[in-house]
Amino acid sequence: MQLLDLNKGTQSVDTYLRHAKSIADALISINKLVPDEDLVIATLHGLGPDYLMLRIVLTQNPPLPDFIELRARILSFDAQQSRLADSPTAIALFNHNQTPFTRRDHCL
């Protein structure tokens, strides 16, 4: 049930991925093998809306990666999203787009 209820929530991506793997490892230790595909699907399902684009790409372009490759892709995606969010250009564009229009701006 823990595997089916995986949810990243506010955890870091690394912590979330370690937790998913630890559940699978605990099941293996009691002779309940978790197929890699099941672990991958459960992990993708629990990522949440911030990872929707990654989930779509991975599930729409079979075959699914194994868990090791999935981990690498998720960490890479997360790092890329962090770089975009922290870049001065992205911040400037966001701030620029948040400025309300004035009458003069509207006429231009």
Backbone as CSV, one residue per row, in Angstrom:
resi,resn,N_x,N_y,N_z,CA_x,CA_y,CA_z,C_x,C_y,C_z
1,MET,0.815,-1.202,0.000,0.000,0.000,0.000,0.859,1.267,0.000
2,GLN,2.000,1.227,0.675,2.873,2.402,0.705,3.359,2.764,-0.695
3,LEU,3.621,1.755,-1.487,4.082,2.014,-2.848,2.979,2.670,-3.667
4,LEU,1.757,2.220,-3.473,0.630,2.802,-4.204,0.294,4.203,-3.719
5,ASP,0.635,4.507,-2.478,0.328,5.819,-1.890,1.493,6.803,-1.953
6,LEU,2.513,6.479,-2.739,3.658,7.388,-2.849,3.196,8.782,-3.249
7,ASN,3.770,9.788,-2.587,3.424,11.172,-2.893,4.622,12.038,-2.528
8,LYS,5.150,12.766,-3.503,6.315,13.603,-3.255,6.016,14.685,-2.239
9,GLY,4.878,15.316,-2.356,4.527,16.388,-1.434,5.603,17.454,-1.384
10,THR,6.050,17.816,-0.193,7.044,18.871,-0.022,8.462,18.332,0.128
11,GLN,8.615,17.009,0.016,9.947,16.414,0.105,10.821,16.870,-1.064
12,SER,12.120,16.839,-0.866,13.002,17.064,-2.001,12.853,15.868,-2.943
13,VAL,13.226,16.064,-4.192,13.137,14.983,-5.170,14.024,13.825,-4.741
14,ASP,15.215,14.128,-4.276,16.134,13.079,-3.855,15.549,12.254,-2.710
15,THR,14.979,12.917,-1.729,14.360,12.226,-0.598,13.191,11.365,-1.070
16,TYR,12.384,11.906,-1.948,11.238,11.168,-2.493,11.700,9.901,-3.216
17,LEU,12.716,10.030,-4.050,13.214,8.874,-4.806,13.827,7.829,-3.878
18,ARG,14.542,8.270,-2.859,15.103,7.327,-1.881,13.993,6.594,-1.136
19,HIS,12.935,7.323,-0.807,11.801,6.716,-0.108,11.133,5.649,-0.990
20,ALA,10.924,5.963,-2.250,10.311,4.999,-3.175,11.164,3.740,-3.261
21,LYS,12.467,3.919,-3.415,13.376,2.768,-3.514,13.405,1.976,-2.222
22,SER,13.351,2.651,-1.091,13.392,1.946,0.195,12.143,1.080,0.393
23,ILE,11.008,1.542,-0.088,9.782,0.727,-0.007,9.953,-0.540,-0.831
24,ALA,10.445,-0.387,-2.057,10.667,-1.553,-2.923,11.673,-2.503,-2.289
25,ASP,12.755,-1.966,-1.723,13.768,-2.800,-1.084,13.212,-3.539,0.128
26,ALA,12.356,-2.868,0.899,11.746,-3.513,2.067,10.848,-4.669,1.626
27,LEU,10.123,-4.490,0.545,9.270,-5.563,0.029,10.111,-6.735,-0.472
28,ILE,11.213,-6.420,-1.121,12.106,-7.476,-1.604,12.674,-8.273,-0.428
29,SER,12.962,-7.584,0.665,13.542,-8.263,1.838,12.575,-9.278,2.452
30,ILE,11.292,-9.140,2.174,10.316,-10.129,2.657,9.790,-10.984,1.502
31,ASN,10.627,-11.089,0.458,10.328,-11.933,-0.712,9.090,-11.505,-1.495
32,LYS,8.824,-10.227,-1.529,7.739,-9.663,-2.342,8.374,-8.795,-3.420
33,LEU,8.796,-9.431,-4.490,9.485,-8.724,-5.558,8.585,-7.657,-6.176
34,VAL,9.131,-6.459,-6.329,8.428,-5.355,-6.981,9.030,-5.226,-8.377
35,PRO,8.243,-5.542,-9.408,8.781,-5.361,-10.762,9.201,-3.900,-10.967
36,ASP,10.322,-3.726,-11.658,10.863,-2.386,-11.876,9.822,-1.476,-12.520
37,GLU,9.046,-2.006,-13.452,8.024,-1.198,-14.120,6.985,-0.692,-13.119
38,ASP,6.617,-1.523,-12.143,5.659,-1.093,-11.120,6.241,0.020,-10.259
39,LEU,7.521,-0.103,-9.914,8.185,0.942,-9.129,8.249,2.246,-9.918
40,VAL,8.554,2.147,-11.198,8.628,3.338,-12.057,7.262,4.008,-12.156
41,ILE,6.225,3.235,-12.395,4.873,3.797,-12.533,4.426,4.450,-11.228
42,ALA,4.657,3.773,-10.102,4.266,4.338,-8.806,5.032,5.625,-8.518
43,THR,6.309,5.636,-8.848,7.136,6.825,-8.616,6.669,7.991,-9.481
44,LEU,6.396,7.722,-10.740,5.896,8.781,-11.632,4.552,9.312,-11.144
45,HIS,3.688,8.409,-10.732,2.342,8.800,-10.286,2.396,9.731,-9.070
46,GLY,3.355,9.510,-8.186,3.419,10.293,-6.959,4.158,11.615,-7.073
47,LEU,4.692,11.925,-8.245,5.491,13.145,-8.389,4.703,14.433,-8.205
48,GLY,3.487,14.477,-8.651,2.704,15.702,-8.514,2.729,16.564,-9.762
49,PRO,1.979,17.657,-9.748,1.772,18.485,-10.939,3.017,19.203,-11.464
50,ASP,4.009,19.439,-10.622,5.219,20.120,-11.098,5.995,19.288,-12.118
51,TYR,5.711,18.018,-12.146,6.436,17.097,-13.026,5.540,16.533,-14.122
52,LEU,4.432,17.196,-14.385,3.470,16.705,-15.372,4.105,16.527,-16.747
53,MET,4.860,17.503,-17.214,5.470,17.395,-18.543,6.417,16.203,-18.620
54,LEU,7.200,15.988,-17.603,8.109,14.845,-17.581,7.328,13.545,-17.596
55,ARG,6.282,13.466,-16.801,5.450,12.252,-16.771,4.856,11.970,-18.139
56,ILE,4.366,13.003,-18.798,3.771,12.823,-20.122,4.806,12.301,-21.103
57,VAL,5.969,12.932,-21.123,7.026,12.510,-22.056,7.414,11.057,-21.812
58,LEU,7.611,10.698,-20.564,8.065,9.344,-20.258,7.009,8.280,-20.522
59,THR,5.752,8.609,-20.280,4.707,7.597,-20.468,4.211,7.521,-21.907
60,GLN,4.399,8.575,-22.667,3.929,8.577,-24.050,4.983,8.074,-25.042
61,ASN,6.198,7.854,-24.574,7.281,7.393,-25.439,7.867,6.089,-24.894
62,PRO,7.129,4.964,-25.069,7.620,3.691,-24.534,8.943,3.293,-25.172
63,PRO,9.691,2.453,-24.526,9.399,1.803,-23.246,9.729,2.727,-22.075
64,LEU,9.131,2.421,-20.930,9.444,3.175,-19.721,10.897,2.903,-19.338
65,PRO,11.558,3.895,-18.777,12.933,3.653,-18.312,12.911,2.755,-17.081
66,ASP,14.051,2.142,-16.774,14.125,1.417,-15.508,14.266,2.458,-14.388
67,PHE,14.227,2.020,-13.135,14.213,2.970,-12.029,15.485,3.811,-11.979
68,ILE,16.625,3.219,-12.282,17.893,3.970,-12.247,17.867,5.096,-13.282
69,GLU,17.393,4.788,-14.487,17.296,5.817,-15.532,16.231,6.848,-15.165
70,LEU,15.126,6.392,-14.610,14.069,7.317,-14.174,14.612,8.302,-13.147
71,ARG,15.367,7.790,-12.186,15.946,8.644,-11.154,16.826,9.725,-11.799
72,ALA,17.656,9.325,-12.740,18.536,10.280,-13.420,17.726,11.327,-14.177
73,ARG,16.673,10.899,-14.844,15.854,11.846,-15.608,15.106,12.812,-14.706
74,ILE,14.576,12.311,-13.603,13.846,13.181,-12.677,14.792,14.202,-12.055
75,LEU,15.971,13.757,-11.622,16.935,14.679,-11.030,17.400,15.717,-12.044
76,SER,17.587,15.299,-13.282,17.983,16.230,-14.341,16.879,17.252,-14.608
77,PHE,15.644,16.783,-14.682,14.497,17.662,-14.902,14.380,18.670,-13.763
78,ASP,14.530,18.187,-12.542,14.425,19.046,-11.367,15.522,20.112,-11.378
79,ALA,16.744,19.711,-11.718,17.854,20.669,-11.780,17.602,21.717,-12.859
80,GLN,17.082,21.278,-13.996,16.787,22.211,-15.087,15.707,23.206,-14.662
81,GLN,14.672,22.724,-13.998,13.610,23.610,-13.536,14.134,24.612,-12.515
82,SER,15.033,24.177,-11.652,15.625,25.073,-10.653,16.468,26.150,-11.320
83,ARG,17.241,25.754,-12.338,18.061,26.741,-13.056,17.174,27.768,-13.744
84,LEU,16.091,27.313,-14.339,15.181,28.249,-15.020,14.555,29.209,-14.032
85,ALA,14.156,28.691,-12.899,13.508,29.534,-11.892,14.470,30.547,-11.289
86,ASP,15.753,30.188,-11.228,16.741,31.066,-10.608,17.444,31.995,-11.594
87,SER,17.194,31.824,-12.873,17.927,32.632,-13.847,17.427,34.074,-13.823
88,PRO,18.344,35.036,-13.945,17.947,36.455,-13.942,16.984,36.778,-15.082
89,THR,17.153,36.136,-16.228,16.266,36.393,-17.369,14.848,35.960,-17.039
90,ALA,14.708,34.763,-16.454,13.374,34.276,-16.107,12.725,35.175,-15.064
91,ILE,13.513,35.615,-14.082,12.978,36.497,-13.039,12.572,37.837,-13.641
92,ALA,13.395,38.373,-14.534,13.081,39.655,-15.174,11.821,39.539,-16.025
93,LEU,11.697,38.443,-16.768,10.498,38.252,-17.588,9.258,38.115,-16.716
94,PHE,9.399,37.363,-15.622,8.265,37.202,-14.718,7.858,38.545,-14.127
95,ASN,8.829,39.290,-13.644,8.534,40.588,-13.049,7.955,41.558,-14.074
96,HIS,8.474,41.520,-15.290,7.969,42.391,-16.345,6.512,42.061,-16.663
97,ASN,6.194,40.788,-16.729,4.831,40.365,-17.057,3.853,40.604,-15.925
98,GLN,4.350,40.844,-14.721,3.482,41.094,-13.587,3.110,42.568,-13.447
99,THR,3.748,43.440,-14.230,3.486,44.875,-14.158,2.133,45.169,-14.788
100,PRO,1.254,45.832,-14.067,-0.059,46.137,-14.649,0.074,47.122,-15.818
101,PHE,-0.802,46.972,-16.789,-0.813,47.874,-17.935,-1.345,49.234,-17.515
102,THR,-0.709,50.268,-18.035,-1.235,51.610,-17.831,-1.943,52.023,-19.109
103,ARG,-2.621,53.078,-19.061,-3.344,53.560,-20.236,-2.354,53.837,-21.374
104,ARG,-1.220,54.421,-21.034,-0.208,54.741,-22.038,0.334,53.463,-22.692
105,ASP,0.610,52.435,-21.867,1.106,51.159,-22.398,0.097,50.536,-23.342
106,HIS,-1.156,50.657,-22.993,-2.211,50.052,-23.802,-2.314,50.715,-25.180
107,CYS,-2.055,51.992,-25.218,-2.165,52.740,-26.479,-0.987,52.480,-27.399
108,LEU,0.148,52.048,-26.874,1.344,51.807,-27.687,1.163,50.589,-28.463
